[in-house]
Amino acid sequence: MRLAVWLQYLLPQRALSRLVRRAARWTWRPWKNRLIGWVVRRYRVDLADAEQPDPFAYPNFAAFFTRALKPDARPLPTDPRAIACPADGRISQLGALRGERLLQAKGHEFDVGALLGDATAATEYTNGLFLTVYLSPRDYHRVHMPLAGRLRETVHVPGRLFSVAPHAVAAIPRLFARNERLVCHFDGAHGPFAVVLVGAMLVSGIETVWSGVEVPPYARAIARRDWRARDIRLARGAELGRFNFGSTVIVLLPPGTAELDPALAPETPVRMGQPVGRLR
C-alpha cells in the first residue's frame, strides 16, 4: 500500500476538513486569489462553461468551487426514458450489482446495505444497477438528478473521510461504505432510486437544495429524515446538491428497470446530463 494511503489512516481527517472549510471561505483577496489561481493551474480547470468565467471574481474559494454553469452548458437528453449523468467527472465503476454487492475497484467489493446504512433498504436494489462517478478538483461540483423523483428520505451516515481519488479507491477496502455520506432516497415513475453523496478528505461540506448544509456537522450516529410530507419533487437534470472539493456520487437503480450504456467503462469522462442509460 502506498505511503500516501497509509497516512490517511493516521491523519486527523475531520480536523483537517474543518480547517479547509474555514480556509475556503476566507474572503481576503490575496489569499483566495492565490488559492483559486493555484487550483486552476494545477488541475487545468476549464471555466468556459461557467456562469462567471473570471476565477478571481468569486468572493472566496468555496464560491469558486461550487460555481454555477451557463444555463445551456449541459443539455439534457431528448429521450424521456434516458438516465442523465448526475455530475461531471469520470466513471469510477458501473454495472450490475452482484446480489447486494457493489464493485468499488478491481479486487474490492462492498455491501449495498453498508453503503446505505440500512440492510432492509438494500433489498430494493438486489441484482440492480449502479453508477459511480468521481468528481476531481477540476470538475463542476454540483450534483443533479439522474431521473425525475419525489424525495422520500435522507440518511446521514457517519464515517471516515478518506480520499476518494483513484489511488485510494483501489487501495482502501470498502472505502465508499466507510466514508461519511448522505444517502438520498427517491421514488420515481419506474420505482425507487438512490443517489449517494460520499464525503472525502478535505471535502468540507455537502449541501442539498431542500435543506442547505448537511455536512458538517459530522454525524455521530445514523440520522434519518423523512421528507414525504414536504412533497419535494425534482425533475430530471435539476440540481440536487453540491460538494466542496472533489468527491464521489453513486446512483443505485432497482433490477429490471433500466439498462446502462454499454459504451461506458471505468475512467470514461462524463458530463452532467449526458445519457448514461435508459429506462426499460
Buried (B, 14 or more C-beta within 10 A) or exposed (E): EEEEBEEBEEEEBBEBBBEBBEBBBEEEEEEBBEBBEEBBEEEEBEBEBBEBEEBEEBEBBBBBBBBBBEEEBBEBBEEEBBBBBBBBBBBBBBBBBEEBBBBBBEEBBBBBBBBBBBEEBBEBBBEBBBBBBBBBBBBBBBBBBBBBBBBBBBBBBBBBBBBBBBEBBBBBEBBBBBBBBBBBBBBBEBBBBBBBBBBBBBBBBBBBBBBEEBBBEBBEEEBEEEBEEEEBEBEBBBBBBBBBBBBBBBBBBBBEBBBBBEEBEBEBEBBBBBBBBBBE
